[in-house]
Amino acid sequence: MLQVAFIRNNPGLVKERLAIRYFEELSLVDSIIALDDERKKLQFEFEETQSKINSASKEIGQLMAKGEKVAAEKNKEHVTALKLSIQPINIKLAETEKMLHDELIQLPNLPHTSVPAGKTPEENVIVREGGNKPKLFSGAIAHWDLAKKYDLINFESGNKITGSGFPVYKNKGAKLQRALIQYFLDYNTAAGYTEYQPPLMVNEASAYGTGQLPDKEGQMYNIPVDGFYMIPTSEVPLTNIYRNDIVKENDLPIKMTAYTPCFRRESGSYGKDVRGLNRLHQFDKVEIVQLVHPEISYGVLEEMVAHVEKLLQSLELPYRILKLCGGDMGFTSALTYDFEVYSAAQQKWLEVSSVSNFESFQTHRMKIRFKDTNGKTLPAGRQVQLLHSLNGSSLPLPRIVAALLENNQTEKNIKLPKVLHKYFGEKVID
């Protein structure tokens, strides 16, 4: 969530940056400033009246001590009148604060100055490519056919048990899932990330904190009777570990990783782009999250991009990195890099990871702050008081598995990259 003080001091800049996102409700900026003016006015009236109440109440005691009961009674009547007058002010103040909050949460994060202009995914900028696209033999097939041929995944059983988008992994397909998860976690912990095993359900406050609510409410599975939401990514519970916390600067950076199943409704998805493992409602993913000092967050973003890039290189997959344009960025992100791997049998690029810097957008919602090295909380109102949060997929399994199966198929078997041999216990799937 953007900070009101920044919006007040930079209304033109805020509108300019929001326009990069093709955000249409720019009038919200002026409305927020007007509501904040009203809030300040009411806050002043409330505090002034409360001060009069406190002063008059104190004077009552002094008058009673002097035996001036008549004057004390008059003061009591005055205090009663003041208390009656402060009630509508307080009600109006609460209403104004709610209206201000409701409008603030409609504003997405401001894009970083390096975010390219553009409205659609076709306008994203390719930063670099790596690896070589394999040349498959005649008769090579897509991963959904390979899954059936080698008895790795049963899509029909998943559809029967739950519905489409919930595959059943079996035999070496299940073993490959386990091998990839373990490898990804080992890779991340070796880079200094602490492993967590968080809950798979979160409450409304947690979903709000990372920006899933209210922006992506329709994409999450929810359990209304308990007020819980199934996590769309472990970024949500991981970042919320530090909600309402003040951490010491010496403890930074905070680096977290976790494997979890992820749940997404993906409403409106249909056609060839959702076939097989291309788009699922439940899938496994290993995530990385960092909470860092604001002054270094963009350097950390580049480090996280390099971290994911090396992971893809170790899997020997052809990949490319894209910087997302303003119109294709997520609601909470200030800058996002997407990773895609090439699926040889489908002859298309598949998105497999996003690495993003949210700056203070999430930490402002969650009140995640830090102390300086002297242990003093930094002055309120300074943006540096809030940490910056970043996250990235490292990695989700479905499309990685799809590319591994398709790109490494031979007429006799499916060869696995060398880095997975010790985790899988075999060099091939046959």
Secondary structure, 3 states (H helix, E strand, C coil): CCCHHHHHHCHHHHHHHHHHCCCCCCHHHHHHHHHHHHHHHHHHHHHHHHHHHHHHHHHHHHHHHHCCHHHHHHHHHHHHHHHHHHHHHHHHHHHHHHHHHHHHCCCCCCCCCCCCCCCCHHHCEEEEEECCCCCCCCCCCCHHHHHHHCCCEEHHHHHHHCCCCCCEECHHHHHHHHHHHHHHHHHHHHCCCEEECCCCEEEHHHHHHCCCCCCCHHHCCEECCCCEEECCCCHHHHHHCCCCCEEEHHHCCEEEEEEEEEECCCCCCCCHHHCCCCCCCEEEEEEEEEEECHHHHHHHHHHHHHHHHHHHHHCCCCEEEEECCHHHCCCCCCEEEEEEEEECCCCEEEEEEEEEECCCHHHHHHCCEEECCCCCECCCCCHHHECEEEEEEEEECHHHHHHHHHHCECCCCEECCHHHHHHHCCCEEC
